[in-house]
Amino acid sequence: MEELDIESGTGQPLQEAKKSSAAWKIAKTVGATAFSGMEYAGEVLASVLGITTPRYALYLDDAIEYQKMIKEQQQCDLAERQGALLRQALANAPFPREHEVLDIPRAVE
């Protein structure tokens, strides 16, 4: 009398079920390995051909760099204008300048 594979529910004889599961595991391993190899080869090929980078990446990078440069220039211009206003305000200030001498009365002893 043959043993039946009751756990899998197929009702096949146990030895045939073991053989088919072993064959399935081998086929699964070979297929997964082949797929991984093809995926890696595809990534390498895409990288070599340059199709993994965006088409306009260089233009976008240049635009971002240009925007940063403009922002820095605006900040420098603002600092220069503020400095000029401060110098003008100090020049028109009522307090004495360094070269002027104040006549402060001294107490006589």
Summary of the structure (lengths in Angstrom):
residues: 109
radius of gyration: 42.1
end to end distance: 136.1
largest distance: 136.1
contacts: 172
relative contact order: 0.04
helix: 65%
strand: 2%
